[in-house]
Every structure is written in structure tokens, then in C-alpha cells.
Amino acid sequence: MNQLLIDSRGVSTSLRFNEASFFIEPTQLDGHNSSCCAGIYADREVKCTEVPLRNVIYAKVTSGVIEVQYLVRKGKESSLNLATTAGAVQNEDSTRVKKWCEALLLAAYQGANPSKNLKVLVNPYGGKGKARASYVSKVEPIFLAAGCTLDVTYTTHGGHAIEIAREMKLGYDALVVVSGDGLIHEVLNGIDQHEHRDQAFCIPIAPIPTGSGNGMSLNLLGLQDGLDVCAAALNVLKGQPLKTDLFSFTQGNLRRISFMSQTIGITADIDIDTEHLRWMGDTRFVIGYIRAVIARKSCPIELSMKVVEQDKSRMMDVLHARRAGESPSPSSVPSLHSADKKPDSPSSSHEEWTRFKRPILWMYAGKGPFVSRDLMQFPVSLADDGLIDISIQEIVSTL
Ligand SMILES: Nc1ncnc2c1ncn2[C@@H]1O[C@H](COP(=O)(O)OP(=O)(O)OP(=O)(O)O)[C@@H](O)[C@H]1O
């Protein structure tokens, strides 16, 4: 039977797991186990804690004391926190207890190694400036509990992450970026200059959301968990690598890699004009947007694009088919273009380009869906569809 009895702070407690969950359940002191997941123990309520196996971080036994660490929520809507159940094992031989811990870990990690080799970058300047505190108090304890090897660098200046990623050793299981999207942008551009660029691009990048927008984390983990640093740390340990498109863009002679969005007009100004409002978190973008819309600053652009789809309902059909697994993701990813290869231009290509030349308030191009919690800018975007989604706000008369 897959159950262990421990003495946890004077209370006899049963630990067991099945293929979905790990259960911690106080039992009767006389050793008679309650058979369900809630009951009456003495004159107080006995509660069984059910933890999804995905949230189990580690289990070990040392000198007859077992310790299981896992992430739990205090309430349905609250964020995850690291918790520990520990106690002396009752009437069990040590070999069986060791095997029980191994079996729990095997189920919780589905055979993967919990103890990962991680390169961690922390940007103390991002968002509200709380990255260092969040990392030390919440994220690092989770990695250490899982037995990870950590190589941590706190960035000291803008551009620092480019330098680190450019020189980075290969062989990390993941590159953990404790910041917002700006630092991820730097990391990708550093990797783009790496001596072994293709291999370096294969190291998964895992965001821990401590910036302002945190679009990448929201897109990976969803609205409930996208801003939860513990959920993001869990993703580092348990997530599966996901391939995503990158864009290359050139401004003057400078070529850069972009992963989320490029924008022109007031949406670009918002980011820059609200730098002094960092203390507000992502609310700074809402304030900036309202101010800019009232000012209605016109932006002249000329845009040439190869249009794949303009019909919104057909875009939704494609999205639903992918989500339902009816249409497969692209089986092979095109190889990376070298930095000196210029994309074809409207004048050099025979393919059909659509030209747009009217005054606008903003043009937003990229992948999503979210660029921040309040802005689902690219609702039908898929990570690997090979497309850049473009939305344009023309200036319309209010008369
Ligand atoms: N120690 C530092 N001091 C000043 N700036 C830094 C430092 N370390 C990194 N930076 C810069 O901070 C910029 C913003 O970082 P980050 O993306 O983490 O936060 P954010 O802009 O608040 O979040 P988001 O991009 O999600 O809106 C980065 O592009 C980087 O150039």
C-alpha cells in the first residue's frame, strides 16, 4: 500500500499519493486511519490536504525523518507558496521509505530529473524594483528544494544581459530570467551574437515575472498564474520546452531580434513616457495610453506587408482548430537566417505586398496574445505559426 505514517509535530499523519495527487491527512492517534479526506479528529476538524502531483517539489528521508516539499494555495484565487510536511517515520524500514520518496518524485516529475542546472539572471531594476526580494524569498528556495545547481547573476546595468548571454556556457538546462520582457529581449539578442548561436538558442528561456508588463510569462502561464513568481519557478522545474517564432528587425545598420512586439506611434511613446511611473507596475501603461489618446498625436507611416489573412472569423477558426488539436503545429522549424541576409523588400520580390500609407495613432506588430495583463494585443496569435500579427489604429474623425 502506497501509504506512510509519520509523526508530524505530535500528530500521526498519513502520506500517500496516486497518479494525480499527493495527500497529507492527519489520522487518529490510536493508529486508526480515517478513510476519507475529511473527518473529525478529537474535537477539531481533521483536514486532508490534496496537492496536485505537479506541485510536489521534493521528497527525501534523512535519519528516519521524511520531508516533502510542495506548492500550495491558501485560497482558490491566491498565489502559490512553498510548504513542507516533515516528521519521523513510524514503524517502517528505511529501504521502503527511501523507495517511497523515489516513487513520489518519479510520479511528480514524470521521470525527468528534478535537480536542474540553471543560469539565473535577476534584474533588480525591473518593474517595481522587487525582483531581488522575490527571488531570494520565494523563487530560490524552490530551486534549492529541488536540488538545482544555480549560477546567479544580478544585472548591474542596461545591456548587461546581452553581454552575459553572448558569453554564456552551453549545457544549462534553462536560462531563468527574473525580470520583465525587456531583459528577455536582451538575452535573445545576446544569444544571437553567441559563438554557438544555434545551440545557445536551444536552451529554454524561463521568465519569472518581476517586470512591468511580463507578457511572456502571461502567455506561458495564463492570467491566473502569469504574475505568480512561484508558479513561474514551478514552470522552470516541470515545464516542457515550447518552440516560438522570433522576428529579426533592422533599424539603420542595427539588426535586432524581437520576440513579442514592435510598435510605432503612441503605444511606443507610452513605454518611454511612463518610465518615471515604474512604481505603479503595469498601471503605468493604462495611464500613458489615456494621456496619449487624449493628445491624439498623429504618426505618419508607410507599411508594406504580405497579408496571409484579414478575415477575423477565419483567424478564430484557425486558432480553435489548433487548440482542439485538429491542425498540427508546423513539424519543422525553418533554420535561422544569418545576420547578414536581408529579407526581400517590396521592390525586389515578385510576391504580392500590400501597402498602407495613412496617418495612424499606432501600429502594433508581434506575437502574443498578451503584452501585459490589461492588453491582449494579439488574441489569435500562436507561438509557432510563423506569422506576425499586425493591428493598426487609424486616426478617425470624431465629427
Ligand atoms: N541594474 C540595472 N540598472 C538599470 N537598468 C537595468 C539594470 N539591469 C537591467 N536593466 C535594464 O532594465 C530594463 C527593463 O527591465 P525589465 O524588462 O526587467 O523590466 P520592465 O521594463 O519593468 O518590464 P516589462 O519589459 O515586462 O514591461 C532592461 O531592458 C535592462 O536594459
The ligand as a Tripos MOL2 file, in Angstrom:
@<TRIPOS>MOLECULE
LIG
   31    33     1     0     0
SMALL
NO_CHARGES

@<TRIPOS>ATOM
      1 N1         20.8810   47.0920  -12.7620 N.pl3     1 LIG1
      2 C1         20.2120   47.7290  -13.7260 C.ar      1 LIG1
      3 N2         20.0410   49.0760  -13.6800 N.ar      1 LIG1
      4 C2         19.3400   49.7340  -14.6350 C.ar      1 LIG1
      5 N3         18.7510   49.1200  -15.6780 N.ar      1 LIG1
      6 C3         18.8850   47.7990  -15.7750 C.ar      1 LIG1
      7 C4         19.6060   47.0260  -14.8150 C.ar      1 LIG1
      8 N4         19.5680   45.7280  -15.1730 N.ar      1 LIG1
      9 C5         18.8400   45.6710  -16.3200 C.ar      1 LIG1
     10 N5         18.4240   46.9100  -16.6850 N.ar      1 LIG1
     11 C6         17.5440   47.3010  -17.8030 C.3       1 LIG1
     12 O1         16.1860   47.2960  -17.3260 O.3       1 LIG1
     13 C7         15.3540   47.1770  -18.4760 C.3       1 LIG1
     14 C8         13.9210   46.8420  -18.0940 C.3       1 LIG1
     15 O2         13.8820   45.5980  -17.4870 O.3       1 LIG1
     16 P1         12.6440   44.6130  -17.3850 P.3       1 LIG1
     17 O3         12.1790   44.1560  -18.6660 O.co2     1 LIG1
     18 O4         13.0790   43.5840  -16.4170 O.co2     1 LIG1
     19 O5         11.5070   45.4500  -16.6640 O.3       1 LIG1
     20 P2         10.2470   46.2300  -17.1780 P.3       1 LIG1
     21 O6         10.5820   47.1130  -18.3120 O.co2     1 LIG1
     22 O7          9.6890   46.8650  -15.9470 O.co2     1 LIG1
     23 O8          9.2290   45.0910  -17.6090 O.3       1 LIG1
     24 P3          8.4570   44.8090  -18.9990 P.3       1 LIG1
     25 O9          9.5420   44.8010  -20.0450 O.co2     1 LIG1
     26 O10         7.8060   43.4730  -18.7960 O.co2     1 LIG1
     27 O11         7.4630   45.9070  -19.1510 O.co2     1 LIG1
     28 C9         16.0640   46.1360  -19.3110 C.3       1 LIG1
     29 O12        15.8040   46.3180  -20.6670 O.3       1 LIG1
     30 C10        17.5560   46.3710  -18.9740 C.3       1 LIG1
     31 O13        18.2110   47.0600  -20.0340 O.3       1 LIG1
@<TRIPOS>BOND
     1     1     2 1
     2     2     3 ar
     3     2     7 ar
     4     3     4 ar
     5     4     5 ar
     6     5     6 ar
     7     6     7 ar
     8     6    10 ar
     9     7     8 ar
    10     8     9 ar
    11     9    10 ar
    12    10    11 1
    13    11    12 1
    14    11    30 1
    15    12    13 1
    16    13    14 1
    17    13    28 1
    18    14    15 1
    19    15    16 1
    20    16    17 2
    21    16    18 1
    22    16    19 1
    23    19    20 1
    24    20    21 2
    25    20    22 1
    26    20    23 1
    27    23    24 1
    28    24    25 2
    29    24    26 1
    30    24    27 1
    31    28    29 1
    32    28    30 1
    33    30    31 1
@<TRIPOS>SUBSTRUCTURE
     1 LIG1         1 GROUP 0 **** ****
